[in-house]
């Protein structure tokens, strides 16, 4: 029976030539070279949008703290008071965030200063590079 099946199969097998494989690889490389930078640009934009959304949520939590306590937290107390009662604060009604205090999309802590240079308080992310200033993804993102 096996010898009968061997006779039905073609005597040669057709595969891809090296040239065909190289052409396909070049096409894939060109597509990746075109699409890749556009994709990574979108990732950077989404991280900036996420940082702005987190800053907005932290601002709302700080406003709620102010309504309860009567003032914004000091720079020394920082954002930690949104999660834990300061020892000297009897009117604290927190926690003011549902989850732990977030870090920015690049893994750095948000910077908080009260009084701020731009308003009652400044709340900012130092961007992708984690340093003051910068441009593009490395630019500071603040609440002003």
C-alpha positions in Angstrom: 0.0 0.0 0.0 2.8 2.4 0.9 4.5 1.8 -2.5 1.3 2.6 -4.2 1.1 6.1 -2.5 4.7 6.8 -3.4 3.8 6.5 -7.0 1.0 9.0 -6.8 3.2 11.7 -5.1 5.1 14.0 -7.5 8.8 13.2 -7.9 10.0 16.6 -6.8 8.9 19.2 -4.1 8.6 22.9 -4.9 9.8 25.3 -2.3 10.7 29.0 -2.1 13.9 30.1 -3.7 16.5 32.2 -1.8 15.6 35.1 -4.1 11.9 34.9 -3.2 12.7 34.8 0.5 15.0 37.8 0.2 12.3 39.8 -1.6 9.8 39.0 1.1 12.3 40.0 3.8 13.0 43.3 2.1 9.3 44.1 1.8 8.8 43.3 5.5 11.7 45.4 6.4 10.4 48.4 4.4 7.0 48.1 6.1 8.5 47.9 9.5 10.7 50.9 8.7 7.7 52.9 7.7 5.2 51.8 10.3 7.5 51.4 13.3 8.3 55.1 13.9 4.6 56.1 13.5 3.7 53.4 16.1 6.3 54.5 18.6 5.3 58.2 18.2 1.8 57.2 19.2 3.1 55.4 22.3 4.9 58.6 23.3 1.7 60.6 22.8 -0.4 58.2 24.9 2.1 58.4 27.8 1.8 62.2 27.7 -2.0 61.9 27.7 -1.9 59.4 30.6 0.3 61.8 32.6 -2.1 64.6 32.0 -5.0 62.4 33.1 -3.2 61.4 36.3 -2.3 65.0 37.1 -6.0 65.9 36.7 -7.1 63.1 39.1 -4.4 64.2 41.6 -5.7 67.8 41.3 -9.2 66.6 42.1 -8.0 64.6 45.1 -6.0 67.7 46.3 -9.1 69.8 46.0 -11.1 67.3 48.0 -8.4 67.4 50.7 -8.6 71.2 50.8 -12.4 71.1 51.2 -12.0 68.7 54.2 -8.9 70.2 55.8 -9.2 73.9 54.8 -5.9 74.2 52.9 -3.7 72.3 50.5 -1.0 70.0 51.9 2.4 71.6 52.5 5.3 70.7 50.3 6.8 68.8 53.2 3.8 66.6 53.6 3.5 66.2 49.8 1.1 64.0 48.0 1.4 61.2 50.7 -1.3 62.9 52.7 -3.8 61.9 50.0 -3.4 58.3 51.2 -2.4 58.6 54.9 -3.6 60.9 57.7 -0.9 63.4 58.8 -0.5 63.1 62.6 -1.5 66.7 63.3 -4.7 66.7 61.0 -8.0 65.9 62.8 -10.3 66.9 59.9 -8.7 64.5 57.4 -11.4 62.4 55.7 -9.3 60.3 53.3 -7.9 58.4 51.7 -8.6 60.6 48.7 -7.4 58.2 46.0 -8.9 54.7 45.3 -5.5 53.2 44.6 -2.0 53.9 45.8 -0.3 57.1 44.8 0.6 56.7 41.1 3.9 57.3 39.5 4.0 59.0 36.1 4.0 56.8 33.0 7.8 56.7 33.0 8.0 55.4 36.6 9.0 58.7 38.3 7.2 60.3 41.2 5.0 63.4 40.6 6.5 66.6 41.9 4.4 68.7 44.2 5.1 72.2 45.6 2.8 74.4 47.7 2.8 77.3 47.2 3.5 76.9 43.5 5.0 79.2 41.0 2.0 78.9 38.7 -0.8 78.8 41.2 -1.8 77.7 44.7 0.2 74.5 44.1 2.3 73.1 41.3 1.9 69.4 40.3 4.1 68.1 37.6 5.8 65.2 35.9 9.4 65.8 34.7 8.6 63.8 31.5 10.4 60.9 30.0 13.9 62.0 30.9 13.0 62.7 34.6 14.8 66.1 34.4 13.4 69.7 34.5 12.8 71.2 31.1 13.1 69.4 27.8 11.1 69.1 24.6 8.7 66.5 23.2 8.4 63.5 25.4 11.1 64.9 27.7 9.1 68.1 28.4 7.6 68.7 31.8 3.9 68.2 32.1 2.2 70.4 34.7 -1.2 71.4 36.1 -0.9 74.9 34.7 
